[in-house]
Amino acid sequence: MGGGPDTSLTADEFRAAIESFAAGNEFEVNPDREKVDLLLKGIFENELNHGLKYCPCRLRTKDWEEDLRIVCPCHFTIHETYKGIKDGECWCGLFVRRK
């Protein structure tokens, strides 16, 4: 895609990146490893099929600008599934509010 350098991450590298992203924040990567593995599988299938790591729980619109909003990790802290909810989580549950 695009002929540039390969910048894709392995699942383990992506997991480390999202754990680093969550470190020190009010949220963490979901402690349910089985669920996270399933979500990562969907994220990587989206990257393979559509070129970007889209959230596996949301549908693409095929509008580039609009679809950038659902690249993982999305800006979930403003979503109704997270904002102001004690046990909030991102749309797909990859990130959950830290307890």
C-alpha positions in Angstrom: 0.0 0.0 0.0 1.6 3.3 -1.1 5.0 1.7 -1.7 6.5 3.3 1.5 8.2 1.5 4.3 6.2 -1.1 6.2 5.0 0.6 9.4 2.6 -2.2 10.5 2.9 -3.6 14.0 2.6 -7.1 15.2 -0.3 -7.9 17.5 2.2 -8.0 20.4 3.7 -4.6 19.4 0.2 -3.2 19.1 -0.8 -4.6 22.5 2.4 -3.0 24.1 1.5 0.3 22.3 -2.0 0.4 23.7 -0.8 -0.5 27.1 1.7 2.3 27.0 -1.1 4.6 25.7 -3.3 3.7 28.7 -0.5 4.0 31.3 -1.1 6.9 33.7 -4.6 7.5 32.4 -8.0 7.0 34.0 -8.5 4.0 31.7 -6.6 0.7 31.1 -6.6 -2.1 28.5 -9.4 -4.4 29.4 -8.1 -7.1 31.8 -10.1 -9.8 30.0 -7.3 -11.1 27.8 -9.5 -13.3 25.8 -11.8 -10.4 24.8 -8.7 -8.3 24.0 -7.3 -11.0 21.8 -10.6 -11.2 19.9 -10.7 -7.4 19.5 -7.1 -7.3 18.3 -7.9 -10.0 15.7 -10.7 -7.8 14.4 -8.5 -4.7 14.3 -5.8 -6.5 12.4 -8.4 -8.0 10.0 -9.6 -4.5 9.3 -6.0 -3.4 8.7 -5.5 -6.2 6.2 -8.8 -5.7 4.4 -9.1 -1.9 4.6 -5.6 -0.5 5.2 -6.1 0.9 8.7 -6.7 -0.5 12.2 -10.4 0.4 12.4 -12.4 -0.5 15.5 -13.8 -4.0 14.9 -17.2 -2.9 16.4 -18.0 0.0 14.2 -18.9 0.2 10.5 -16.8 2.2 8.0 -18.7 4.8 6.0 -16.1 4.8 3.2 -15.6 8.5 3.7 -11.9 8.9 4.5 -12.3 11.8 7.0 -15.2 10.3 8.8 -13.6 6.8 9.0 -10.4 8.3 10.6 -12.6 8.8 13.7 -12.9 5.0 14.2 -9.2 4.1 13.9 -8.2 2.4 17.1 -7.7 3.8 19.6 -10.6 6.1 18.8 -11.4 9.2 21.0 -13.6 7.1 23.2 -13.5 9.4 26.3 -16.2 11.6 24.7 -18.5 8.6 23.8 -21.7 7.9 25.7 -20.3 4.4 26.6 -17.5 6.1 28.6 -18.1 9.7 29.5 -19.5 10.1 33.0 -20.0 6.3 33.6 -18.3 4.8 36.6 -17.6 1.5 34.7 -17.3 3.2 31.3 -15.5 1.6 28.4 -14.7 2.4 24.8 -17.1 1.4 22.1 -15.8 -2.1 21.8 -14.5 -2.7 25.3 -10.8 -2.7 24.5 -10.3 0.1 27.0 -12.1 0.3 30.4 -12.2 2.9 33.1 -9.4 2.1 35.6 -10.8 0.9 39.0 
